[in-house]
Amino acid sequence: MYKLAEFPLNYEQDLVLVHKRALKLGELAGLPLMTRTTFATAVSEVSRDALQYGIDASLTLGITPEIESKRCIVAKINDHGHQIARQKSKRLDSATRLVDDFRISKSGNGLEVRLYIRFPASQCVNEDNIEHWKKQFNTESTESPNDEIKRKNSQLQDLAERFRTSERQYQLLTDSLPFLIFTATAEGKVLNANNWLKKYTGESVAQLNKTKWATVIHEDDADDWWSHWGATAPAGNTFRTEIRIRNAETGAYAWHQVTATALRGEKNTILSWSVVLMDTNAQKMVERTLKDNQELIEAKQKLEQSQHELKLNIGELNRSNQELAEFAYVASHDLQEPLRKIQSFGSLLVEQFTHELSPPAQDLVHRMHVAAERMHVLIKDLLTYSRLNTHHQPFSLVDLNVLLQEVLEDLEMTIREKEARIEFKSLPKIQGNPVHLRQMFQNLLSNAMKFMSPDRTPHIRIFAQEVSIFEIPAPMRQREPSYLAISIEDNGIGFDERYHNRIFQLFQRLHSKDQYSGTGIGLTICKKVAEMHGGTIAALSQPGQGTTFTVYLPQSVVVTVEK
C-alpha cells in the first residue's frame, strides 16, 4: 500500500478529521459523492471503535500498489492492544457492508483493520499522482479538530460581531435620514424598518404585515400599490411610484415617492427589497399652488375682462331700458288724447245718430268703440308697467290688511256681479311701496275672478305663513334664511303648469281675448312688484282645479305679524 497520510486516534474530535480526510481521499481518487460518503462513514465507524476500545490506535490512508489487478483506496486502522476484534460491535458490521472489501489481520504492531473501495479503472495512478495526493494531504491543516472548531468558532464570533456592528451602523444611518425605509420580501412582507417609518405610521412591523398597510396607505392608492408591487417585484425590476401615507400624529395623508430596489445575492438571486419613501407632499403643494396661482391669474384676467364687458353691457342696457321706459311712457301718454277723442266721437255717433246709421254702420261703430276701450286698457297697463321701472319711491310701513280691504272696495262691482266669496286671515305689516303692492293684489284678485268657469261661484282665500328657504322653488332661493309667503287661492279654471314661466312674461296669454279679456301685462306687473320688494312670485295649478299664486317676500321686509 502506498501511504498518503497517517494520524493518531486519541480524542473524539479526531473523528471529525477522520471523516474529512477519508472524503478527501475519495475525492482525489475520482469517486462519486455517494461512494466517497459511504467510504468516509465506514472509516469513521471503525475509527470510533478503535478510539473507544483500542490502545494507541491510529489511522493510515493510502492506495493499493499498481501491480494489483484492482486499484483501491485503503484505510488501515491499527490497534496495538488487539481489543477491536474482541468486541461485538454493530459499527464493524455496518462498515463491512459499506465497503468493497473488509479485512482484519494481526501483526507485530497489533491488530489491523483494512477497508477497501475500488476506484474507476479510467483513473490513472502513478508516482506523480501519488506525490500530488500526498501534497494535497500535507497542505491540509495539521491542527486538531478541537483546535479547528475553536478557531472557526472564534472566526464566526468575529464575523457575527462585525455583522452586528454593521447592522447597528446601518440602523443608525437609516434612522437619521428623513425617509421611511424598510426591507421586504417579493410578496411585500416587511422584514425590518427604520424608526421614521414606525413613528410616522404609528405601527410596528408586525402590525403593518397584519393589516397589509390598510390603515396607512390611502384607500384610493392601495389597490394600485399592491397590484404594482405584485407585478413588478417578482420580476426583479426596480420601480418607482407615488402613494399617499397617513401621518399618525395629524391623521392627514401626504404624498410620498416610492423607490424599490432589489437586493441580490452571489448568484444574482433576489434576497429582499430595499424600499425608500420620500415625502413629496410639500413639493406637490408648491406645484399645485403654482398651478392654482396661474389658473387664478388667468381666471382673474378673464373675470376682469368679463366685468369690463359686463359694465359696458349694463351701461348700454340701462341706457336702453331708460330710453325704452321713457318711450313707453311718452308714447302711452301721447296716445291717450287721440284715443279719448276716438272714444268720445264713437259715443256721440251711438247716442245722437243711431237712427241715421244703417245696421252695418252701427256694428262698425260698436266694434270701433270696443277696440278703443281695449286700447285704453292696454295703454293704461303699459303706463303702470313703465312707472315701475322709472318711479322708485322709498318704502313705507304698509298694513296689508288695510291695503287689501281698499282693493276689495275698488273691486266691489266685480265682486257683487260675480257673487264672489273672498276670505283672508290677518296679514302682517311690511315695509314696501303701497301703490305697487295695491296694484299687485288688485291684478291677482281680478285674475282670480276673471278666469272662472261660468257654472262656479268664485271662492278666493288669502293667507300668509312663514316658510324656510327650502320650501320655496329652487331657482328662486336667495340668501334669506326664511320668507313670508302670501297666497291667493282660487277655484277657477286653472292651467297646465308647463306654461308656468310663460304666464309671467309681457303680453303672454294662455287664452284668446274672445274668451277672457285682458292685455297679458297684469301678471308681469305682479312679478315686477314682488322682485322690487326682494322676492318673487310662483303659481301652482292644474286644469279645472283652480290656481294658487304665492308671493314670496324676505322676512327682512316684515315688521310685525298680527295673530
LORO-503844 format. One record per residue (C-alpha): chain; residue in one letter; residue number from 1; z, y, x. Coordinates in Angstrom, 2 decimals, padded with zeros to 5 digits, always signed. Layout:
residues N
  mol  type  seq       c3       c2       c1
    A     A  NUM        Z        Y        X
...
//
This chain:
residues 563
  mol  type  seq       c3       c2       c1
    A     M    1  +000.00  +000.00  +000.00
    A     Y    2  -000.84  +003.46  +001.20
    A     K    3  +002.34  +005.50  +000.81
    A     L    4  +001.87  +009.01  -000.55
    A     A    5  +005.41  +010.16  -001.31
    A     E    6  +008.98  +008.86  -001.25
    A     F    7  +012.26  +010.33  -002.52
    A     P    8  +015.77  +009.06  -003.41
    A     L    9  +017.19  +008.44  -006.86
    A     N   10  +020.70  +009.89  -006.81
    A     Y   11  +021.07  +012.18  -009.86
    A     E   12  +019.96  +012.31  -013.46
    A     Q   13  +017.95  +015.42  -012.65
    A     D   14  +015.89  +013.31  -010.22
    A     L   15  +014.30  +011.59  -013.21
    A     V   16  +012.51  +014.85  -014.05
    A     L   17  +010.93  +014.79  -010.61
    A     V   18  +010.08  +011.07  -011.04
    A     H   19  +008.18  +011.73  -014.23
    A     K   20  +006.47  +014.79  -012.81
    A     R   21  +005.31  +013.02  -009.58
    A     A   22  +004.11  +009.94  -011.47
    A     L   23  +001.99  +012.17  -013.72
    A     K   24  +000.65  +013.94  -010.62
    A     L   25  -000.42  +010.59  -009.04
    A     G   26  -002.21  +009.56  -012.24
    A     E   27  -003.99  +012.92  -012.33
    A     L   28  -005.18  +012.54  -008.69
    A     A   29  -006.45  +009.04  -009.49
    A     G   30  -008.53  +010.44  -012.36
    A     L   31  -006.66  +008.57  -015.11
    A     P   32  -006.90  +009.71  -018.74
    A     L   33  -003.95  +011.73  -020.04
    A     M   34  -002.70  +008.84  -022.19
    A     T   35  -002.76  +006.43  -019.24
    A     R   36  -001.04  +008.98  -017.00
    A     T   37  +001.70  +009.45  -019.54
    A     T   38  +002.13  +005.69  -020.02
    A     F   39  +002.46  +005.14  -016.22
    A     A   40  +004.93  +008.03  -015.86
    A     T   41  +007.02  +006.67  -018.75
    A     A   42  +007.16  +003.15  -017.21
    A     V   43  +008.18  +004.55  -013.81
    A     S   44  +010.85  +006.72  -015.43
    A     E   45  +012.31  +003.74  -017.34
    A     V   46  +012.68  +001.56  -014.22
    A     S   47  +013.97  +004.51  -012.20
    A     R   48  +016.62  +005.16  -014.84
    A     D   49  +017.88  +001.57  -014.47
    A     A   50  +017.83  +001.85  -010.67
    A     L   51  +019.80  +005.10  -010.93
    A     Q   52  +022.28  +003.53  -013.32
    A     Y   53  +022.78  +000.08  -011.76
    A     G   54  +021.24  +000.17  -008.29
    A     I   55  +022.60  +001.11  -004.84
    A     D   56  +020.83  +003.63  -002.63
    A     A   57  +017.79  +003.41  -004.90
    A     S   58  +014.53  +005.21  -004.05
    A     L   59  +011.02  +005.62  -005.37
    A     T   60  +007.77  +005.32  -003.41
    A     L   61  +004.39  +006.27  -004.86
    A     G   62  +001.07  +005.11  -003.40
    A     I   63  -002.21  +003.23  -003.88
    A     T   64  -003.31  -000.29  -003.06
    A     P   65  -005.39  -000.88  +000.10
    A     E   66  -009.15  -000.54  -000.16
    A     I   67  -009.62  -004.27  +000.69
    A     E   68  -008.09  -005.33  -002.60
    A     S   69  -010.56  -006.10  -005.37
    A     K   70  -008.90  -003.86  -007.97
    A     R   71  -007.68  -000.47  -006.87
    A     C   72  -004.39  +000.60  -008.45
    A     I   73  -001.83  +003.33  -008.22
    A     V   74  +001.57  +001.88  -007.38
    A     A   75  +005.17  +002.87  -007.96
    A     K   76  +007.74  +000.95  -005.90
    A     I   77  +011.44  +001.23  -006.82
    A     N   78  +013.84  -000.09  -004.16
    A     D   79  +017.37  -001.23  -005.00
    A     H   80  +019.41  -002.11  -001.88
    A     G   81  +022.11  -003.76  -003.96
    A     H   82  +019.96  -006.24  -005.89
    A     Q   83  +021.52  -005.00  -009.13
    A     I   84  +018.47  -004.24  -011.29
    A     A   85  +017.34  -007.83  -011.73
    A     R   86  +020.83  -008.92  -012.76
    A     Q   87  +020.80  -006.62  -015.84
    A     K   88  +019.15  -007.50  -019.13
    A     S   89  +017.51  -004.14  -019.69
    A     K   90  +015.24  -003.06  -022.52
    A     R   91  +013.85  -000.45  -020.16
    A     L   92  +012.45  -003.10  -017.82
    A     D   93  +010.95  -004.96  -020.78
    A     S   94  +009.36  -001.75  -022.03
    A     A   95  +007.98  -000.91  -018.57
    A     T   96  +006.47  -004.40  -018.28
    A     R   97  +004.40  -003.81  -021.40
    A     L   98  +003.27  -000.32  -020.39
    A     V   99  +001.59  -001.15  -017.03
    A     D  100  -001.27  -003.41  -015.94
    A     D  101  +000.92  -005.39  -013.51
    A     F  102  +004.69  -005.64  -013.05
    A     R  103  +006.27  -007.41  -010.03
    A     I  104  +009.85  -007.99  -008.84
    A     S  105  +010.49  -009.30  -005.31
    A     K  106  +013.26  -009.47  -002.69
    A     S  107  +013.07  -008.21  +000.86
    A     G  108  +015.33  -007.41  +003.67
    A     N  109  +015.85  -003.97  +002.22
    A     G  110  +016.91  -005.28  -001.14
    A     L  111  +015.14  -005.73  -004.48
    A     E  112  +011.67  -004.23  -005.08
    A     V  113  +010.08  -003.47  -008.47
    A     R  114  +006.38  -002.61  -008.35
    A     L  115  +004.37  -001.09  -011.21
    A     Y  116  +000.56  -001.09  -011.10
    A     I  117  -002.03  +000.84  -013.09
    A     R  118  -005.70  +000.34  -012.36
    A     F  119  -007.89  +003.40  -011.97
    A     P  120  -011.66  +003.70  -012.55
    A     A  121  -013.97  +001.98  -010.05
    A     S  122  -016.04  +005.15  -010.02
    A     Q  123  -013.15  +006.93  -008.34
    A     C  124  -013.87  +006.82  -004.61
    A     V  125  -010.77  +006.39  -002.43
    A     N  126  -010.97  +006.79  +001.31
    A     E  127  -008.85  +008.14  +004.12
    A     D  128  -009.95  +011.71  +003.39
    A     N  129  -008.92  +011.34  -000.25
    A     I  130  -005.60  +009.83  +000.71
    A     E  131  -004.86  +012.66  +003.14
    A     H  132  -005.81  +015.16  +000.45
    A     W  133  -003.48  +013.46  -002.02
    A     K  134  -000.65  +013.50  +000.50
    A     K  135  -001.11  +017.24  +000.95
    A     Q  136  -001.01  +017.64  -002.81
    A     F  137  +002.38  +015.93  -002.89
    A     N  138  +003.62  +017.78  +000.19
    A     T  139  +002.78  +021.16  -001.37
    A     E  140  +004.91  +020.27  -004.38
    A     S  141  +008.34  +021.82  -004.41
    A     T  142  +010.92  +019.82  -002.47
    A     E  143  +013.81  +021.29  -004.33
    A     S  144  +015.84  +019.08  -006.57
    A     P  145  +015.14  +019.10  -010.32
    A     N  146  +018.56  +020.62  -010.86
    A     D  147  +017.77  +023.50  -008.49
    A     E  148  +014.32  +023.89  -010.03
    A     I  149  +015.82  +024.08  -013.51
    A     K  150  +018.32  +026.67  -012.33
    A     R  151  +015.58  +028.66  -010.63
    A     K  152  +013.37  +028.59  -013.70
    A     N  153  +016.29  +029.46  -015.98
    A     S  154  +017.01  +032.42  -013.74
    A     Q  155  +013.34  +033.45  -013.95
    A     L  156  +013.38  +033.07  -017.72
    A     Q  157  +016.54  +035.16  -017.99
    A     D  158  +014.97  +037.81  -015.78
    A     L  159  +011.83  +037.81  -017.91
    A     A  160  +013.92  +037.96  -021.09
    A     E  161  +015.88  +040.92  -019.78
    A     R  162  +012.69  +042.69  -018.74
    A     F  163  +011.25  +041.96  -022.18
    A     R  164  +014.35  +043.31  -023.91
    A     T  165  +014.20  +046.42  -021.72
    A     S  166  +010.52  +046.88  -022.54
    A     E  167  +011.26  +046.33  -026.21
    A     R  168  +014.06  +048.92  -026.16
    A     Q  169  +011.78  +051.41  -024.41
    A     Y  170  +009.04  +050.77  -026.96
    A     Q  171  +011.53  +051.19  -029.82
    A     L  172  +012.86  +054.45  -028.33
    A     L  173  +009.30  +055.69  -027.88
    A     T  174  +008.23  +054.86  -031.45
    A     D  175  +011.46  +056.29  -032.87
    A     S  176  +010.88  +059.56  -031.02
    A     L  177  +007.34  +060.00  -032.39
    A     P  178  +006.99  +061.83  -035.76
    A     F  179  +004.87  +058.98  -037.14
    A     L  180  +005.52  +055.98  -039.36
    A     I  181  +004.87  +052.98  -037.08
    A     F  182  +005.09  +049.26  -037.80
    A     T  183  +003.57  +045.92  -036.82
    A     A  184  +002.34  +043.47  -039.42
    A     T  185  +000.57  +040.16  -039.90
    A     A  186  -003.00  +039.85  -041.15
    A     E  187  -001.53  +039.33  -044.63
    A     G  188  +000.28  +042.68  -044.45
    A     K  189  +003.79  +041.31  -043.90
    A     V  190  +005.79  +043.82  -041.85
    A     L  191  +007.32  +042.34  -038.68
    A     N  192  +009.19  +045.41  -037.42
    A     A  193  +009.14  +049.17  -037.93
    A     N  194  +010.43  +052.33  -036.30
    A     N  195  +013.29  +054.35  -037.73
    A     W  196  +010.92  +057.04  -039.05
    A     L  197  +009.38  +054.58  -041.49
    A     K  198  +012.76  +053.30  -042.67
    A     K  199  +014.18  +056.83  -043.04
    A     Y  200  +011.07  +058.29  -044.71
    A     T  201  +010.64  +055.49  -047.26
    A     G  202  +014.34  +054.71  -047.63
    A     E  203  +013.59  +050.98  -047.47
    A     S  204  +014.17  +048.25  -044.90
    A     V  205  +011.51  +045.89  -043.58
    A     A  206  +012.79  +043.15  -045.90
    A     Q  207  +012.58  +045.46  -048.93
    A     L  208  +009.05  +046.57  -048.04
    A     N  209  +007.91  +042.96  -047.78
    A     K  210  +009.68  +042.01  -051.01
    A     T  211  +008.15  +044.83  -053.09
    A     K  212  +004.83  +044.88  -051.20
    A     W  213  +005.34  +048.66  -050.83
    A     A  214  +005.16  +049.09  -054.65
    A     T  215  +007.85  +051.80  -054.67
    A     V  216  +006.43  +053.53  -051.58
    A     I  217  +002.65  +053.78  -051.99
    A     H  218  +001.28  +055.95  -054.81
    A     E  219  +000.16  +053.74  -057.71
    A     D  220  -003.36  +055.23  -057.60
    A     D  221  -003.71  +054.21  -053.93
    A     A  222  -002.01  +050.79  -053.94
    A     D  223  -004.95  +048.67  -055.16
    A     D  224  -007.41  +050.33  -052.76
    A     W  225  -004.96  +049.96  -049.88
    A     W  226  -004.34  +046.24  -050.33
    A     S  227  -007.99  +045.44  -051.04
    A     H  228  -008.97  +047.42  -047.91
    A     W  229  -006.33  +045.62  -045.84
    A     G  230  -007.29  +042.19  -047.22
    A     A  231  -010.98  +042.76  -046.48
    A     T  232  -010.58  +044.27  -043.00
    A     A  233  -007.52  +042.73  -041.32
    A     P  234  -008.73  +039.06  -041.28
    A     A  235  -011.96  +040.17  -039.61
    A     G  236  -010.01  +041.82  -036.85
    A     N  237  -011.67  +045.19  -037.19
    A     T  238  -009.75  +048.38  -036.50
    A     F  239  -009.83  +050.59  -039.56
    A     R  240  -008.68  +053.99  -040.85
    A     T  241  -007.93  +055.17  -044.36
    A     E  242  -005.68  +057.61  -046.27
    A     I  243  -002.87  +056.86  -048.69
    A     R  244  -000.01  +058.75  -050.30
    A     I  245  +003.52  +057.71  -049.25
    A     R  246  +006.67  +058.60  -051.19
    A     N  247  +009.36  +060.57  -049.38
    A     A  248  +012.73  +059.02  -050.29
    A     E  249  +014.62  +062.31  -049.91
    A     T  250  +012.34  +064.53  -052.02
    A     G  251  +010.68  +061.92  -054.23
    A     A  252  +007.32  +063.61  -053.57
    A     Y  253  +004.21  +061.81  -052.36
    A     A  254  +002.49  +063.05  -049.20
    A     W  255  -000.89  +062.14  -047.77
    A     H  256  -000.88  +060.02  -044.58
    A     Q  257  -003.77  +058.93  -042.37
    A     V  258  -003.53  +055.21  -041.57
    A     T  259  -004.82  +053.76  -038.27
    A     A  260  -004.53  +049.97  -037.90
    A     T  261  -005.29  +048.31  -034.52
    A     A  262  -005.35  +044.58  -033.78
    A     L  263  -003.06  +043.29  -031.00
    A     R  264  -004.86  +040.39  -029.30
    A     G  265  -003.72  +037.50  -027.08
    A     E  266  -005.24  +035.97  -023.96
    A     K  267  -008.00  +034.18  -025.89
    A     N  268  -008.79  +037.27  -027.98
    A     T  269  -006.86  +035.87  -030.93
    A     I  270  -005.09  +038.36  -033.19
    A     L  271  -001.35  +038.22  -032.64
    A     S  272  -000.43  +041.07  -035.04
    A     W  273  -001.47  +044.51  -036.22
    A     S  274  -000.13  +047.81  -034.97
    A     V  275  -000.21  +050.43  -037.74
    A     V  276  +000.42  +054.17  -037.41
    A     L  277  +000.76  +056.52  -040.41
    A     M  278  +000.42  +060.24  -039.61
    A     D  279  +001.44  +062.86  -042.17
    A     T  280  -001.66  +064.89  -043.07
    A     N  281  -000.25  +066.47  -046.21
    A     A  282  +000.12  +069.91  -044.63
    A     Q  283  -003.43  +069.71  -043.33
    A     K  284  -004.68  +068.72  -046.76
    A     M  285  -002.68  +071.55  -048.34
    A     V  286  -004.25  +074.03  -045.90
    A     E  287  -007.73  +072.65  -046.60
    A     R  288  -007.05  +072.75  -050.32
    A     T  289  -005.63  +076.28  -050.07
    A     L  290  -008.67  +077.47  -048.12
    A     K  291  -010.94  +075.84  -050.67
    A     D  292  -008.93  +077.31  -053.54
    A     N  293  -008.97  +080.73  -051.88
    A     Q  294  -012.72  +080.55  -051.50
    A     E  295  -013.09  +079.44  -055.11
    A     L  296  -010.65  +082.18  -056.13
    A     I  297  -012.66  +084.81  -054.24
    A     E  298  -015.87  +083.58  -055.88
    A     A  299  -014.18  +083.46  -059.29
    A     K  300  -012.76  +086.96  -058.75
    A     Q  301  -016.20  +088.26  -057.85
    A     K  302  -017.69  +086.63  -060.94
    A     L  303  -014.82  +087.96  -063.06
    A     E  304  -015.29  +091.48  -061.72
    A     Q  305  -019.00  +091.23  -062.41
    A     S  306  -018.29  +089.87  -065.90
    A     Q  307  -015.70  +092.58  -066.53
    A     H  308  -018.18  +095.23  -065.43
    A     E  309  -020.86  +093.78  -067.70
    A     L  310  -018.31  +093.40  -070.50
    A     K  311  -017.20  +097.00  -070.07
    A     L  312  -020.78  +098.16  -070.33
    A     N  313  -021.36  +095.91  -073.33
    A     I  314  -018.15  +097.06  -075.02
    A     G  315  -019.07  +100.68  -074.46
    A     E  316  -022.55  +100.04  -075.84
    A     L  317  -021.11  +098.06  -078.74
    A     N  318  -018.54  +100.74  -079.56
    A     R  319  -021.23  +103.37  -079.48
    A     S  320  -023.47  +101.22  -081.63
    A     N  321  -020.64  +100.44  -084.07
    A     Q  322  -019.72  +104.11  -084.28
    A     E  323  -023.31  +105.09  -084.96
    A     L  324  -023.66  +102.27  -087.48
    A     A  325  -020.43  +103.21  -089.26
    A     E  326  -021.44  +106.86  -089.35
    A     F  327  -024.89  +105.94  -090.56
    A     A  328  -023.45  +103.68  -093.28
    A     Y  329  -021.05  +106.38  -094.39
    A     V  330  -023.65  +109.18  -094.36
    A     A  331  -026.33  +107.03  -095.96
    A     S  332  -023.98  +105.77  -098.65
    A     H  333  -022.62  +109.23  -099.31
    A     D  334  -026.09  +110.79  -099.45
    A     L  335  -027.29  +108.06  -101.77
    A     Q  336  -024.55  +108.85  -104.27
    A     E  337  -026.13  +112.10  -105.54
    A     P  338  -029.69  +110.85  -106.38
    A     L  339  -028.10  +107.69  -107.80
    A     R  340  -025.89  +109.75  -110.13
    A     K  341  -028.98  +111.60  -111.31
    A     I  342  -030.78  +108.33  -111.99
    A     Q  343  -027.75  +107.11  -113.97
    A     S  344  -027.46  +110.42  -115.87
    A     F  345  -031.18  +110.60  -116.76
    A     G  346  -031.10  +106.98  -117.79
    A     S  347  -028.14  +107.62  -120.06
    A     L  348  -029.91  +110.67  -121.62
    A     L  349  -033.01  +108.59  -122.31
    A     V  350  -030.95  +105.93  -124.04
    A     E  351  -028.78  +108.40  -126.02
    A     Q  352  -031.37  +111.06  -127.05
    A     F  353  -034.78  +109.42  -127.02
    A     T  354  -034.16  +105.86  -128.08
    A     H  355  -036.12  +106.30  -131.35
    A     E  356  -039.08  +107.72  -129.44
    A     L  357  -039.23  +104.81  -126.94
    A     S  358  -041.03  +101.61  -127.69
    A     P  359  -039.07  +098.33  -127.28
    A     P  360  -040.71  +097.60  -123.87
    A     A  361  -039.80  +101.09  -122.69
    A     Q  362  -036.21  +100.65  -123.91
    A     D  363  -036.00  +097.37  -121.94
    A     L  364  -037.23  +099.08  -118.78
    A     V  365  -034.69  +101.88  -119.19
    A     H  366  -031.93  +099.31  -119.67
    A     R  367  -032.95  +097.42  -116.54
    A     M  368  -033.06  +100.68  -114.60
    A     H  369  -029.56  +101.57  -115.78
    A     V  370  -028.16  +098.11  -114.80
    A     A  371  -029.83  +098.28  -111.35
    A     A  372  -028.46  +101.77  -110.78
    A     E  373  -024.95  +100.59  -111.70
    A     R  374  -025.27  +097.67  -109.27
    A     M  375  -026.45  +100.09  -106.62
    A     H  376  -023.46  +102.31  -107.32
    A     V  377  -021.04  +099.38  -106.79
    A     L  378  -022.83  +098.38  -103.57
    A     I  379  -022.67  +101.89  -102.16
    A     K  380  -019.00  +102.15  -103.12
    A     D  381  -018.22  +098.86  -101.31
    A     L  382  -020.21  +099.95  -098.26
    A     L  383  -018.24  +103.18  -098.14
    A     T  384  -015.00  +101.25  -098.36
    A     Y  385  -016.01  +098.89  -095.53
    A     S  386  -017.25  +101.70  -093.28
    A     R  387  -013.99  +103.59  -093.76
    A     L  388  -012.09  +100.54  -092.45
    A     N  389  -013.84  +100.96  -089.10
    A     T  390  -013.69  +104.76  -088.87
    A     H  391  -010.46  +105.82  -090.57
    A     H  392  -007.49  +104.34  -088.69
    A     Q  393  -004.30  +105.65  -090.29
    A     P  394  -000.81  +104.91  -088.93
    A     F  395  +001.17  +102.15  -090.62
    A     S  396  +003.98  +102.93  -093.00
    A     L  397  +006.53  +100.92  -094.94
    A     V  398  +004.82  +099.13  -097.84
    A     D  399  +006.68  +097.28  -100.59
    A     L  400  +004.21  +094.57  -101.58
    A     N  401  +005.92  +094.14  -104.98
    A     V  402  +005.24  +097.78  -105.90
    A     L  403  +001.76  +097.68  -104.45
    A     L  404  +000.87  +094.51  -106.38
    A     Q  405  +002.20  +095.99  -109.60
    A     E  406  -000.10  +099.01  -109.12
    A     V  407  -003.07  +096.69  -108.54
    A     L  408  -002.30  +094.85  -111.79
    A     E  409  -002.22  +098.16  -113.66
    A     D  410  -005.65  +099.04  -112.23
    A     L  411  -006.98  +095.66  -113.40
    A     E  412  -005.26  +095.85  -116.78
    A     M  413  -008.51  +095.94  -118.79
    A     T  414  -009.94  +092.89  -116.98
    A     I  415  -006.63  +091.02  -117.30
    A     R  416  -006.50  +091.72  -121.02
    A     E  417  -010.15  +090.81  -121.53
    A     K  418  -009.77  +087.50  -119.62
    A     E  419  -006.31  +086.87  -121.10
    A     A  420  -005.28  +086.12  -117.56
    A     R  421  -001.75  +084.98  -116.69
    A     I  422  -000.61  +086.30  -113.31
    A     E  423  +002.69  +085.21  -111.73
    A     F  424  +004.20  +086.40  -108.49
    A     K  425  +007.53  +085.94  -106.80
    A     S  426  +009.44  +088.51  -104.82
    A     L  427  +007.33  +089.67  -101.89
    A     P  428  +008.53  +091.28  -098.62
    A     K  429  +008.20  +094.80  -097.34
    A     I  430  +005.87  +095.18  -094.36
    A     Q  431  +004.54  +097.81  -092.00
    A     G  432  +000.91  +098.42  -092.97
    A     N  433  -001.79  +100.61  -094.45
    A     P  434  -001.11  +100.85  -098.21
    A     V  435  -004.69  +101.88  -099.12
    A     H  436  -006.25  +099.00  -097.23
    A     L  437  -003.69  +096.45  -098.44
    A     R  438  -004.22  +097.59  -102.03
    A     Q  439  -007.99  +097.15  -101.63
    A     M  440  -007.43  +093.62  -100.23
    A     F  441  -005.19  +092.44  -103.09
    A     Q  442  -007.45  +094.07  -105.70
    A     N  443  -010.51  +092.24  -104.31
    A     L  444  -008.68  +088.89  -104.18
    A     L  445  -007.35  +089.17  -107.75
    A     S  446  -010.72  +090.40  -109.06
    A     N  447  -012.44  +087.38  -107.46
    A     A  448  -009.82  +085.02  -108.89
    A     M  449  -010.57  +086.25  -112.44
    A     K  450  -014.33  +086.57  -111.87
    A     F  451  -015.07  +083.06  -110.59
    A     M  452  -013.59  +081.32  -113.61
    A     S  453  -015.02  +078.66  -115.90
    A     P  454  -015.70  +080.10  -119.45
    A     D  455  -013.58  +077.39  -121.03
    A     R  456  -010.48  +078.20  -118.96
    A     T  457  -007.83  +080.89  -119.16
    A     P  458  -007.22  +082.35  -115.69
    A     H  459  -003.88  +081.36  -114.23
    A     I  460  -003.08  +083.05  -110.92
    A     R  461  +000.03  +082.54  -108.74
    A     I  462  +001.02  +084.85  -105.88
    A     F  463  +003.76  +083.76  -103.45
    A     A  464  +004.87  +084.27  -099.84
    A     Q  465  +006.52  +081.96  -097.31
    A     E  466  +007.27  +081.86  -093.60
    A     V  467  +005.18  +079.35  -091.60
    A     S  468  +005.10  +078.31  -087.93
    A     I  469  +002.14  +078.73  -085.63
    A     F  470  +001.31  +075.04  -086.10
    A     E  471  +000.87  +075.43  -089.86
    A     I  472  -001.99  +077.91  -089.67
    A     P  473  -005.62  +076.97  -088.92
    A     A  474  -006.02  +076.21  -085.19
    A     P  475  -008.79  +078.77  -084.48
    A     M  476  -006.57  +081.50  -085.95
    A     R  477  -003.43  +080.89  -083.89
    A     Q  478  -002.19  +083.82  -081.87
    A     R  479  +000.84  +084.23  -079.64
    A     E  480  +003.25  +084.91  -082.50
    A     P  481  +005.72  +082.03  -082.99
    A     S  482  +005.77  +082.41  -086.78
    A     Y  483  +003.75  +084.03  -089.55
    A     L  484  +004.12  +085.31  -093.10
    A     A  485  +001.72  +083.50  -095.41
    A     I  486  +000.84  +085.30  -098.69
    A     S  487  -001.13  +083.01  -101.00
    A     I  488  -003.21  +083.84  -104.11
    A     E  489  -003.79  +080.58  -106.01
    A     D  490  -006.17  +080.32  -108.99
    A     N  491  -007.58  +077.64  -111.29
    A     G  492  -011.18  +078.82  -111.07
    A     I  493  -014.46  +077.07  -110.27
    A     G  494  -013.66  +076.59  -106.57
    A     F  495  -016.26  +075.97  -103.87
    A     D  496  -017.25  +073.44  -101.20
    A     E  497  -015.22  +074.09  -098.03
    A     R  498  -018.35  +073.60  -095.95
    A     Y  499  -019.04  +077.25  -096.84
    A     H  500  -015.57  +078.45  -095.77
    A     N  501  -016.79  +080.73  -092.97
    A     R  502  -019.81  +081.93  -094.91
    A     I  503  -017.85  +083.49  -097.78
    A     F  504  -016.19  +085.99  -095.40
    A     Q  505  -019.48  +087.27  -093.97
    A     L  506  -021.07  +090.53  -095.08
    A     F  507  -023.42  +090.23  -098.12
    A     Q  508  -022.98  +086.41  -098.26
    A     R  509  -022.81  +084.89  -101.75
    A     L  510  -022.47  +081.29  -102.99
    A     H  511  -023.76  +082.16  -106.48
    A     S  512  -026.61  +084.29  -107.78
    A     K  513  -025.90  +087.76  -109.20
    A     D  514  -027.07  +086.49  -112.61
    A     Q  515  -024.17  +084.02  -112.67
    A     Y  516  -021.49  +086.20  -111.16
    A     S  517  -021.76  +089.90  -110.36
    A     G  518  -020.81  +091.38  -107.01
    A     T  519  -022.18  +092.61  -103.71
    A     G  520  -020.83  +089.99  -101.28
    A     I  521  -018.67  +092.54  -099.47
    A     G  522  -015.30  +092.02  -101.16
    A     L  523  -014.06  +089.06  -099.04
    A     T  524  -015.44  +090.66  -095.89
    A     I  525  -013.21  +093.67  -096.63
    A     C  526  -010.22  +091.35  -097.18
    A     K  527  -010.74  +089.66  -093.80
    A     K  528  -011.12  +093.01  -092.07
    A     V  529  -007.87  +094.32  -093.59
    A     A  530  -005.97  +091.16  -092.56
    A     E  531  -007.28  +091.43  -088.99
    A     M  532  -006.33  +095.14  -088.84
    A     H  533  -002.75  +094.04  -089.56
    A     G  534  -002.79  +091.43  -086.73
    A     G  535  -003.53  +088.47  -088.98
    A     T  536  -006.37  +086.66  -090.70
    A     I  537  -007.31  +085.01  -093.97
    A     A  538  -008.30  +081.45  -094.89
    A     A  539  -009.22  +079.56  -098.04
    A     L  540  -008.58  +076.07  -099.40
    A     S  541  -010.73  +074.87  -102.26
    A     Q  542  -012.57  +072.06  -103.98
    A     P  543  -015.32  +072.44  -106.56
    A     G  544  -013.85  +072.65  -110.06
    A     Q  545  -010.22  +072.60  -108.84
    A     G  546  -009.55  +076.23  -108.04
    A     T  547  -009.09  +078.13  -104.79
    A     T  548  -006.15  +079.32  -102.72
    A     F  549  -006.71  +082.33  -100.47
    A     T  550  -003.93  +082.76  -097.88
    A     V  551  -003.39  +085.91  -095.84
    A     Y  552  -001.53  +085.21  -092.56
    A     L  553  +000.38  +088.16  -091.11
    A     P  554  +002.56  +088.03  -087.97
    A     Q  555  +006.29  +088.22  -088.61
    A     S  556  +006.40  +091.31  -086.41
    A     V  557  +005.00  +093.41  -089.29
    A     V  558  +007.62  +092.13  -091.77
    A     V  559  +010.52  +094.49  -092.41
    A     T  560  +012.67  +092.60  -094.90
    A     V  561  +012.21  +089.64  -097.17
    A     E  562  +013.66  +090.01  -100.62
    A     K  563  +015.18  +086.82  -102.05
//
